[in-house]
Amino acid sequence: MDEKKAEIVFPSPWEYRVFSVTAQADDVEKGMRGIVEAMKLSDVQLERGPVSGSGSYRALRLTVTVGSKDEANALGEEIKKLEGVRFIL
């Protein structure tokens, strides 16, 4: 069987779905903008998603162009450090 692994060609668009505490969503959004600016990433789109049924959490979607898998992983790690972030996909 000749199986080929999918290969990602960089630079490539990369998407993160971030779930934050609703009361801290503004701060998380500002923090994410600061991180992408500091990392000098391009083609940045940051959108607010829905609030959870209980009103406790807000979804945010960040799409950026990254130059490597290491850069994508580093961005994810920095986002995870923001106060108010509960999880990231």
Secondary structure per residue as TSV (DSSP state, phi and psi in degrees):
chain	resnum	aa	ss	phi	psi
A	1	M	-	360.0	129.0
A	2	D	-	-102.4	91.3
A	3	E	-	-95.7	133.0
A	4	K	-	-108.5	135.6
A	5	K	-	-79.6	139.3
A	6	A	-	-66.7	134.9
A	7	E	-	-116.7	132.4
A	8	I	-	-92.9	128.6
A	9	V	-	-98.5	125.0
A	10	F	S	-104.1	148.4
A	11	P	S	-67.4	151.0
A	12	S	E	-146.6	146.4
A	13	P	E	-68.9	142.4
A	14	W	E	-134.9	136.1
A	15	E	E	-118.4	138.1
A	16	Y	E	-122.4	135.8
A	17	R	E	-111.0	118.1
A	18	V	E	-114.0	133.5
A	19	F	E	-115.3	121.2
A	20	S	E	-122.1	163.8
A	21	V	E	-64.1	131.0
A	22	T	G	-54.6	-43.1
A	23	A	G	-64.2	-19.4
A	24	Q	G	-111.4	10.6
A	25	A	H	-60.7	-39.8
A	26	D	H	-61.7	-44.3
A	27	D	H	-66.3	-39.7
A	28	V	H	-63.2	-44.2
A	29	E	H	-60.9	-45.3
A	30	K	H	-62.2	-42.0
A	31	G	H	-62.4	-41.6
A	32	M	H	-63.7	-41.9
A	33	R	H	-61.9	-40.9
A	34	G	H	-63.1	-39.7
A	35	I	H	-65.1	-47.5
A	36	V	H	-66.4	-33.4
A	37	E	H	-66.1	-44.5
A	38	A	H	-63.7	-34.5
A	39	M	T	-85.1	-4.2
A	40	K	T	56.2	47.2
A	41	L	-	-87.2	155.9
A	42	S	E	-115.9	171.5
A	43	D	E	52.4	51.7
A	44	V	E	-86.7	128.3
A	45	Q	E	-130.0	123.6
A	46	L	E	-125.1	119.7
A	47	E	E	-125.1	144.4
A	48	R	E	-86.4	136.0
A	49	G	E	-103.2	-167.0
A	50	P	E	-73.0	160.9
A	51	V	E	-90.3	144.7
A	52	S	-	-60.5	161.0
A	53	G	T	-56.5	-33.6
A	54	S	T	-82.3	-11.8
A	55	G	S	83.0	3.7
A	56	S	S	-81.5	-30.4
A	57	Y	E	-128.8	150.4
A	58	R	E	-124.9	139.4
A	59	A	E	-91.1	142.2
A	60	L	E	-130.0	141.7
A	61	R	E	-122.0	123.9
A	62	L	E	-115.7	124.7
A	63	T	E	-121.0	128.3
A	64	V	E	-140.3	164.4
A	65	T	E	-97.6	124.1
A	66	V	E	-112.2	152.0
A	67	G	S	-91.0	-14.1
A	68	S	S	-162.8	165.6
A	69	K	H	-65.7	-36.1
A	70	D	H	-61.3	-40.7
A	71	E	H	-65.3	-41.2
A	72	A	H	-62.4	-44.0
A	73	N	H	-65.5	-40.7
A	74	A	H	-63.0	-41.6
A	75	L	H	-62.4	-45.7
A	76	G	H	-59.5	-41.7
A	77	E	H	-64.2	-39.6
A	78	E	H	-67.0	-40.5
A	79	I	H	-62.6	-41.2
A	80	K	H	-60.0	-27.3
A	81	K	T	-77.0	-14.7
A	82	L	S	-67.4	135.6
A	83	E	T	-65.3	131.3
A	84	G	T	103.6	-15.8
A	85	V	E	-77.7	128.2
A	86	R	E	-99.1	-41.6
A	87	F	E	-161.6	164.4
A	88	I	E	-137.8	139.3
A	89	L	-	-116.1	360.0
